[in-house]
């Protein structure tokens, strides 16, 4: 069964035609649904108006909190608890979709806690490190 979808990625809207598959990877049977008109063309239901895109970052972190900007996997931790860091210094590396993202300290301070370890999967907005 094919379905017409509207998706938004990073604030940009795309219209796509997606094929729905069952658990075995086979095309799912068509559900009784779209009305047919002259010429047997399927009429797709009007897509709902696009909702406001979620902000690219969750609610503002508390001072000293370093949160993940994206979902991914922790590759390396470059600053252990007790390490003095400067603003902009790389303190952690995340991997998402085969690309590394360097996470930098937002201000000067000392790492007081590391809440993840290499190999951990993290979600967007998850607390990674606390810098005091």
C-alpha positions as a printed Julia matrix, in Angstrom:
132×3 Matrix{Float64}:
   0.0    0.0     0.0
   1.36   3.42   -0.87
   0.66   6.51    1.18
   1.13  10.18    0.36
   2.81  11.94    3.3
   4.01  15.42    4.19
   7.07  15.51    6.45
   9.06  18.38    7.89
  12.81  18.09    8.51
  14.69  20.98   10.07
  11.85  23.34    9.23
  11.68  22.36    5.53
   8.54  20.56    4.32
   8.66  17.68    1.84
   5.83  15.74    0.18
   6.66  12.06   -0.27
   5.05   8.86   -1.48
   5.84   6.03    0.95
   5.18   2.31    0.58
   3.87   0.61    3.71
   5.54  -2.77    4.37
   4.59  -5.61    6.69
   7.02  -7.21    9.17
   8.48  -9.41    6.4
   9.27  -6.5     4.1
   6.39  -7.26    1.73
   3.99  -4.6     0.52
   1.12  -4.36    2.98
  -2.33  -5.03    1.53
  -4.25  -1.92    0.58
  -6.78  -0.9     3.18
 -10.27  -0.01    2.11
 -10.04   3.7     2.11
  -9.5    6.25   -0.61
 -12.56   7.05   -2.65
 -12.35   6.55   -6.39
 -13.43   9.07   -8.98
 -13.9    8.93  -12.74
 -10.85   7.39  -14.39
 -10.26   5.31  -11.19
  -7.75   7.79   -9.77
  -7.4    7.57   -6.01
  -8.36  10.69   -4.09
  -6.05  11.3    -1.18
  -7.49  12.83    1.93
  -6.39  16.41    2.38
  -3.35  16.56    4.6
  -3.89  18.43    7.84
  -2.26  21.84    7.97
   1.36  21.57    9.06
   1.87  21.95   12.76
   4.42  24.36   14.07
   7.82  22.74   13.77
   9.24  21.78   17.13
  12.12  23.93   18.2
  15.49  22.48   17.27
  16.44  22.29   20.92
  14.48  21.3    23.98
  13.79  23.79   26.74
  16.82  25.84   27.73
  19.19  23.82   29.9
  19.95  24.95   33.4
  23.3   26.69   33.92
  26.07  24.11   33.85
  24.01  21.45   32.06
  25.38  20.18   28.77
  22.59  18.44   26.86
  22.66  16.46   23.63
  21.66  18.47   20.54
  20.69  15.26   18.71
  20.0   11.56   19.09
  23.09   9.44   18.58
  25.79   7.35   20.22
  28.54   8.57   22.56
  31.88   7.94   20.82
  34.32   9.65   23.18
  34.4   11.64   26.4
  37.22  14.19   26.31
  36.79  15.69   29.78
  36.5   13.64   32.97
  35.06  14.91   36.24
  37.49  17.4    37.78
  38.8   18.6    34.41
  38.91  22.38   33.95
  37.4   23.4    30.6
  37.11  26.62   28.64
  34.19  27.87   26.54
  34.23  26.16   23.16
  36.51  23.3    24.26
  35.41  19.88   22.95
  34.29  17.76   25.88
  32.39  14.92   24.17
  31.88  13.38   20.71
  28.58  11.94   19.46
  28.0    9.88   16.32
  24.76  10.01   14.36
  24.26   8.66   10.84
  28.0    7.88   10.47
  28.96  11.49   11.24
  30.68  12.73   14.38
  29.39  15.79   16.21
  31.77  17.53   18.6
  30.09  18.79   21.75
  31.78  21.83   23.3
  31.6   23.4    26.72
  29.27  26.41   26.68
  31.35  28.28   29.23
  34.4   27.98   31.42
  34.32  25.77   34.5
  35.14  22.36   35.89
  33.4   19.15   34.85
  31.49  18.06   37.94
  29.72  15.0    36.48
  29.59  12.93   33.3
  26.19  11.27   32.9
  27.01   9.0    29.93
  29.78   6.64   28.83
  31.21   5.68   25.42
  28.81   3.41   23.55
  25.68   4.83   25.23
  22.77   5.75   22.98
  21.46   9.22   23.8
  18.32  11.11   22.87
  18.03  14.75   21.88
  17.96  16.87   25.03
  19.46  14.18   27.27
  21.83  15.42   29.97
  25.4   14.52   28.99
  27.6   16.42   31.4
  27.46  18.97   34.21
  30.02  21.79   34.31
  30.23  23.9    37.44
